[in-house]
């Protein structure tokens, strides 16, 4: 199941509301923790934006001609 809402970009704020949670890349750059899923496969699995697919040795030997991924997103509905 996909996490909602899912951050797609960094958060910029000028209101001074405390520091955002961040994670560091290997080059020292720090990014918002909410977008870690875009660069860390295990995090993408956690938020529903990636899957792990088991493959057999035969699959590896024969290879793949095509991998098709289909996603369906339902609208986020607010309960008033």
N, C-alpha and C positions, 0 to 999 in steps of 0.2 A: 504494500500500500504506500502511496506517495504522501510525503509530508506536505501539509498545506499551512500557510503559504510557503512556497519554496523560493528562497533568495536566488537571484540570478546575477546580481552584481553587488559591488561593495556599497556600504552605507556611508554616506557623507552627511555630517551633521554640524551645524554651526551653533547649536543651542547649548553646548557645553554639558549635555546630560551624561557625564561619565564616559569612560573609555569602553569601546566595544570589545567583546571577546575576540581574540585573534589567535592565529596559528602561524608559525614561522615556516617558510620554505627553506630549502637547503642553502639558498644564496643569501639568507638573512631577511628577505622581504617578509613583512607581516601582513596578512590579509584577514578579513572578517571570517570568523569561525563559521558563520552561516553559509559561506560559499566554498567551504573546504571540499564539499562533494564534487565540485567541478574539477578538482585536481587529485583527489584521493579516492581510488576505486572502492575501498571498503566503506567509506562514507557515502558514496553514491549508492551502494547497495542498501545501506541503512535508511536512506531517505526515499528509496523506491525508484531511483533513476538509473539503476544498473542491475543486472542479474548475473548469476554464475550458472553456467550451463555445463553439466557433466558430459564429458566426451570419452569414448572408448579408444583403445589403441587402434582399432580398425578405423574409427573416425579420423584419427591423426594420420594414419597411413594413407588413407584415400583422399583426405582433404575435403574441403567444402567448395562448392561452386557458388553458393549464395547463402547468406544468413539474413533472414527477414525479421524485423522487429516492428510490432504494431502496438500503438498505445492509444488508450481512450481516456480522455479527461472529462469528468463531469463538472458542471459548474459548482463553485463554492456558494452555498446558500446560507445566508445569515438567518438565525432564528431570533425573531424579535420578541 
